[in-house]
Amino acid sequence: MDIFNIAVLNRVVAALPAPAPFLLNSFFRELQTEESEEIHFDVDSGRRRLAPFVSPVVAGKVVQSKGYVTKSFKPAYIKDKRVFDGNRPFKRAIGETIGGALSPAQRLQLALARDLEDQLEMLTRRQEVMAAEVLRTGKITVVGDLYPEVVVDFGRHADLTPAALTGTARWGQSAGKPLENIQDWSLLVTKHSGAAATTVVMDAKSYALFAADPDVKALLDRFRGKDALNPTVLGEGGRFMGNIGDFDIWVYAGWYEHPTTGTLTPYLPDGTVIITSPDLEGVRAYGAIKDEAAGFQALPFFSKSWVEPDPAVRYLLLQSAPLIVPYRVNASLCATVL
């Protein structure tokens, strides 16, 4: 069997253990694929109108359908291309018994699976960065090689990105009121979207100050039984810390390697508090793969491999055209508390 055959390659990728990023798995679960290179998405305006009163002997009043805006965006293209070393089958694989217990063919399959898994994890981290950005700002900035910087603004209401707390109003300071802040910010989300914003996600430093507040200490229920977990929130790096009333409190500690500086960078900067809801209706959207070998299909990602004859080099390529979309963008708020 040719393990580098396109059909086999993509079956291998599909069978690999799926990465479990916290923000994507919690708030952007749905998939949307497009048969064009552009991604189309609707943004709910969140208007809450009243039914009109009229006399029973008067003709009915014509009411416009609930409004939403359809936008389109041509996403940047992800192309993870790497050289697949043909000598790897003849070297001991990581974790293999000293002296070698695997055949060259087995090592080749293992090496291919590891490279494919790494490509998939890198793609997932890129989308997790996008998810964090859209939850924090209501926008996504897309920039890359030969792709000019574009800001995709989903139109979140300005109230939902409040000014950073300053002076003694910051958490941990004399006038800081974390519990009051959470309650007020949750009401803002409900005001602008109608969603019940009861899921609170914060970085570790913010949580330490939150949990130390006397008002929080008196009410925080740290019960970790199965019934207390919010089933809509899951993924690596997220820890359920307890609840206060109907607020579920989570800490997210996750990092990625910054592509330009190489430094470990947190998905949530220190002082970040996100209040949101499953009603965000988050979607992972993908444009069509612009590759004849893929049949120009609407796929989340596509892998292929080929050999350049001179010099003899095998390449492995993963392609994707992703965009993270909050259909109800006003169902989230992000504040800076430090």
Residue pairs with C-beta under 8 A, 6 or more apart in sequence:
1 8
2 8
3 9
3 12
3 108
3 109
3 112
4 112
4 305
4 314
6 293
6 303
6 304
6 305
9 116
9 303
9 304
9 305
10 302
10 303
12 112
12 113
12 116
13 116
13 120
13 301
13 303
13 318
16 113
16 116
16 117
16 120
17 117
19 120
19 121
19 124
19 125
19 236
20 234
20 235
20 236
21 124
21 125
21 127
21 128
21 131
21 235
21 236
21 237
21 254
22 128
22 233
22 234
22 235
22 236
22 237
22 238
22 252
22 254
23 128
23 131
23 132
23 135
23 201
23 235
23 252
23 267
24 124
24 127
24 128
24 131
24 235
24 284
24 324
25 234
25 235
26 199
26 232
26 233
26 234
26 235
26 238
27 131
27 135
27 276
27 278
27 280
27 282
27 326
27 332
28 127
28 131
28 282
28 283
28 284
28 324
28 325
28 326
29 282
29 284
30 281
30 282
30 283
30 284
31 283
31 284
31 285
31 286
31 300
32 39
32 41
32 283
32 284
32 285
32 286
32 325
33 285
33 286
33 288
33 298
33 299
33 300
34 40
34 285
34 286
34 287
34 288
34 298
35 288
35 296
35 297
35 298
36 287
36 288
37 74
37 287
37 288
37 290
37 321
38 72
38 73
38 74
38 287
39 72
39 73
39 74
39 75
39 285
39 286
39 287
39 321
39 323
39 325
40 70
40 71
40 72
41 70
41 71
41 72
41 73
41 283
41 285
41 323
41 325
41 327
42 68
42 69
42 70
42 71
42 327
43 68
43 69
43 70
43 71
43 154
43 155
43 327
43 329
44 68
44 193
44 281
44 327
44 328
44 329
44 330
45 66
45 67
45 68
45 69
46 192
46 193
46 194
46 328
46 330
47 66
47 67
48 194
49 63
49 66
51 63
52 61
52 63
54 60
54 61
69 155
73 150
73 152
73 323
74 287
75 142
75 285
75 286
75 287
75 321
75 322
75 323
76 142
76 143
76 144
76 147
76 150
76 321
77 147
77 290
77 319
77 320
77 321
78 123
78 126
78 301
78 318
78 319
78 320
78 321
78 322
79 317
79 318
79 319
80 119
80 122
80 123
80 317
80 318
80 319
81 315
81 316
81 317
82 115
82 119
82 315
82 316
82 317
83 313
83 314
83 315
83 316
84 111
84 112
84 115
84 305
84 314
84 315
84 316
85 111
86 312
86 314
88 107
88 108
88 111
89 104
89 105
89 107
89 108
89 111
90 104
90 107
91 107
92 98
92 99
92 100
93 102
93 107
93 110
93 111
94 114
96 102
96 107
102 110
112 316
115 316
116 303
116 316
116 318
119 303
119 316
119 318
120 301
120 318
123 301
123 318
123 320
123 322
125 256
126 322
127 284
127 322
127 324
128 254
128 256
128 267
129 256
129 267
130 140
130 322
130 323
130 324
131 282
131 324
132 267
132 268
133 139
133 140
133 141
134 140
134 154
134 324
134 325
134 326
134 329
135 201
135 274
135 276
135 326
135 332
135 334
136 161
136 268
136 272
136 274
136 334
137 156
137 161
137 334
138 153
138 154
138 155
138 156
138 160
138 161
138 326
138 329
138 332
139 151
139 152
139 153
139 154
139 156
140 151
140 152
140 154
140 323
140 324
141 149
141 150
141 151
141 152
142 149
142 150
142 151
142 152
143 149
143 150
152 323
154 325
154 326
154 329
155 329
156 326
156 329
156 330
156 332
157 192
157 330
159 188
159 191
159 192
159 333
160 188
160 189
160 192
160 330
160 332
160 333
160 334
161 333
161 334
162 185
162 188
162 333
162 335
164 271
164 335
164 336
164 337
165 171
165 176
165 181
165 335
165 336
165 337
165 338
167 173
167 175
168 174
168 175
168 176
169 175
169 176
169 177
170 176
170 337
170 338
171 178
171 181
171 206
171 209
171 210
171 213
171 337
171 338
172 209
172 212
172 338
176 209
176 213
176 337
177 213
177 215
178 209
178 210
178 213
178 215
178 216
178 337
179 213
179 215
179 216
179 219
179 244
180 215
181 273
181 335
181 337
182 200
182 244
182 247
182 273
182 275
185 197
185 273
185 275
185 333
185 335
186 197
186 198
186 247
186 275
186 333
188 333
189 195
189 197
189 275
189 276
189 277
189 330
189 331
189 332
189 333
190 196
190 197
192 330
193 277
193 279
193 328
193 330
193 331
194 279
195 277
195 279
195 280
195 328
195 330
195 331
196 246
196 277
196 279
197 275
197 276
197 277
197 331
197 332
197 333
198 246
198 247
198 248
198 277
199 230
199 232
199 233
199 247
199 248
199 250
199 275
199 276
199 277
199 278
200 247
200 248
200 249
200 250
200 273
200 274
200 275
201 233
201 238
201 250
201 251
201 252
201 268
201 273
201 274
201 275
201 276
202 210
202 249
202 250
202 251
202 252
202 268
202 272
202 273
202 274
203 251
203 252
203 253
203 266
203 268
203 269
203 270
203 271
203 272
204 251
204 253
205 270
205 271
205 338
206 270
206 271
206 272
206 273
206 337
206 338
207 241
207 249
207 251
209 337
209 338
210 216
210 249
211 217
211 220
211 241
216 244
219 244
219 245
220 241
220 242
220 243
220 244
220 249
221 228
221 242
221 243
221 244
222 241
222 242
223 242
224 240
224 242
228 240
228 242
228 243
229 240
230 240
230 248
232 278
233 240
233 248
233 250
236 254
237 252
237 253
237 254
237 267
238 250
238 251
238 252
239 250
239 251
239 252
239 253
240 248
240 249
240 250
241 249
241 250
241 251
242 249
243 249
252 267
252 268
253 266
254 266
254 267
254 268
255 264
255 265
255 266
255 267
256 264
256 265
256 267
257 263
257 264
257 265
258 264
258 265
268 274
270 338
271 336
271 337
271 338
272 334
272 335
272 336
272 337
273 334
273 335
273 336
273 337
274 332
274 333
274 334
275 332
275 333
275 334
275 335
276 331
276 332
276 333
277 331
277 332
279 328
279 331
280 326
280 327
280 328
280 329
280 331
280 332
281 326
281 327
281 328
281 331
282 324
282 325
282 326
282 327
283 324
283 325
283 326
283 327
284 300
284 322
284 324
284 325
285 322
285 323
285 324
285 325
286 298
286 299
286 300
286 301
286 320
286 321
286 322
286 323
287 298
287 321
287 323
288 296
288 297
288 298
288 299
288 321
289 296
289 297
289 298
289 299
289 301
289 302
289 319
289 320
289 321
290 296
290 319
290 321
291 302
291 304
291 319
293 302
293 304
294 302
294 304
294 319
300 320
300 322
301 318
301 319
301 320
302 318
302 319
302 320
303 316
303 317
303 318
303 319
304 317
305 314
305 315
305 316
305 317
306 314
306 315
307 313
307 314
307 315
308 314
308 315
326 332
